[in-house]
């Protein structure tokens, strides 16, 4: 069986190995930076961090038989503050018309924007390749478990949520959009600019153009990548789309990856999460299945399981009770895995 749980300090080495398997946007591959991320996450789960802009939450999925961590995901409580704004390119359409020739044209442009009171961000989803087709809903647990936690601690997060996806990159990890725009204005290669921006984003505001960038002036191969999601990120995109997140006509100014988002109140997973009381009982048949979670002493734990719900009561198998370390009478939170996906255009 697998348990989705909050990260611990002694998980660091396993998390570092996972972060290097996939170029995740939010999970650092630099040991010193990742160690600080893990420490911040432990403090955030415990409730010690009161400022949203400093609260990052790292979730792990662990094989309970081998005690191996095989996947991670993240929540950044606030992406975009006065100290570290959230920069983006808004993809806009401008209509131009000439009275002289009685003709017009619609241009797409990129306009630099930034947010100092940013939304909550979900990201950092990494699943070991050997478990991606294991038939255990592991990717869904990593993705949807974040929204279960948000529903359990709604006040810790903002009213909007976004997710940034990596676009298709070159085989050597370069960004065609950065080479076409960013490198020309900063004289920095993509990876170095990305590294610097993790600590200080001042150079973006100082060096990037404030004027609209006309997309028609870019090479065809660059134009085609705007708003596109890389192949490795497609499953994560589909899962988030099914819950109500939509393309925001915004892209990352570094790699051109699209931003998807929604209002928290519109996300199906948050609205469907139930707060129930655990009851003891042996069931002959289970009626529902989904994630059952608990949060005690600053440690979050959730298990995908069959269960039975009667009113405000929930019954779960004995094995699941032991993994969650809960007793009858305790409060649990349940997120069903079956629902009508949101319709996206």
Secondary structure, 3 states (H helix, E strand, C coil): CEEEEECCHHHHHHHHHHHCCCCCCCCCCCHHHHHHHHHHHHHHHCCCCCCHHHCEEEEEEEECCCCEEEEEEEEECCCCCCCCCEEEEEEEEEEEEECCCCEEEEEEEEEEEEECCCCEEEEEEEECHHHCCCCCCHHHHHHHHHHHHHHHCHHHCCCEEEEECCCCCCCCCCCHHHHHHHHHHHCCCHHHHHHHHCCCCHHHHHHCCCCCEEHHHCCHHHHCCCCCCCHHHHHHHHHHHHCCCEEEEEECCCCCCEEEEEEHHHCHHHHHCEEEEECCCCCCCCCEEEEEEEEECCEEEEEEEEEEEECCEEEECHHHHHHHCCCCCCEEEEEECCCCCCCCC
